[in-house]
């Protein structure tokens, strides 16, 4: 039986939130590099949700390389005009 996760009672703020956004983007990138698209999509969505909660000043603290990757993947591969996953099974 897997260990229980601790309930995070306090939401992240400030530097901890920026650090968590960077961590999630890096995890999504590692899943992308490993061609694990489903896991990449989940981590990218979590990273986007956290990233959108950042203020403009906090967004500038996220390294540009990570911001560019997140935006590029979001628009090109996971945008609204793309075919949703799970369809067209052969």
C-alpha positions as CSV (number, residue, x, y, z in Angstrom):
1,X,0.0,0.0,0.0
2,X,1.5,3.4,-1.0
3,X,2.3,5.9,1.7
4,X,-0.2,8.6,2.3
5,X,0.5,12.1,1.1
6,X,0.6,14.9,3.6
7,X,-2.2,17.4,3.1
8,X,-0.7,20.7,2.2
9,X,-2.6,23.1,4.5
10,X,-0.9,26.3,3.5
11,X,-0.9,27.4,-0.2
12,X,2.5,28.3,-1.6
13,X,3.4,32.0,-1.9
14,X,6.4,34.0,-2.9
15,X,9.7,32.3,-3.6
16,X,8.2,28.8,-2.7
17,X,5.6,29.2,-5.4
18,X,8.1,30.3,-8.0
19,X,10.3,27.3,-7.1
20,X,7.3,24.9,-7.4
21,X,6.4,26.3,-10.8
22,X,10.0,25.8,-12.0
23,X,10.0,22.3,-10.6
24,X,6.7,21.4,-12.4
25,X,7.9,22.7,-15.7
26,X,11.2,20.8,-15.4
27,X,9.2,17.6,-14.6
28,X,7.0,18.2,-17.6
29,X,10.0,18.7,-19.8
30,X,11.5,15.4,-18.6
31,X,8.3,13.6,-19.4
32,X,8.2,15.3,-22.8
33,X,11.8,14.1,-23.5
34,X,10.8,10.6,-22.5
35,X,7.9,10.7,-24.9
36,X,5.4,10.2,-22.0
37,X,2.8,12.6,-23.4
38,X,0.0,11.8,-20.9
39,X,2.2,12.5,-17.9
40,X,3.6,15.6,-19.6
41,X,0.1,17.0,-20.2
42,X,-0.8,16.6,-16.6
43,X,2.3,18.2,-15.2
44,X,2.0,21.0,-17.8
45,X,-1.5,21.8,-16.8
46,X,-0.5,21.9,-13.1
47,X,2.5,24.2,-14.0
48,X,0.2,26.4,-16.1
49,X,-2.3,26.8,-13.2
50,X,0.5,27.8,-10.8
51,X,2.2,30.0,-13.3
52,X,-1.0,31.9,-14.0
53,X,-1.4,32.6,-10.3
54,X,2.0,34.4,-10.2
55,X,2.2,38.2,-10.3
56,X,4.2,39.9,-13.1
57,X,7.2,40.4,-10.9
58,X,7.2,36.7,-9.8
59,X,6.8,35.5,-13.4
60,X,10.0,37.3,-14.2
61,X,11.8,35.2,-11.6
62,X,11.0,32.0,-13.6
63,X,13.9,31.4,-16.0
64,X,13.2,32.4,-19.5
65,X,14.1,29.0,-20.9
66,X,11.3,27.5,-18.8
67,X,8.8,30.2,-19.7
68,X,9.5,29.8,-23.4
69,X,9.2,26.0,-23.2
70,X,5.9,26.2,-21.3
71,X,4.4,28.7,-23.7
72,X,5.6,26.9,-26.9
73,X,4.3,23.5,-25.8
74,X,1.1,25.0,-24.6
75,X,0.3,26.7,-27.9
76,X,1.7,24.2,-30.4
77,X,1.0,20.8,-28.9
78,X,-1.7,21.3,-26.2
79,X,-3.7,24.3,-27.6
80,X,-7.5,24.3,-28.2
81,X,-7.1,23.7,-31.9
82,X,-5.4,20.4,-31.3
83,X,-7.1,17.0,-31.3
84,X,-7.8,15.9,-27.7
85,X,-6.1,12.8,-26.4
86,X,-7.8,9.4,-26.4
87,X,-9.6,9.8,-29.7
88,X,-9.1,7.9,-32.9
89,X,-8.0,4.6,-31.4
90,X,-7.0,2.1,-34.0
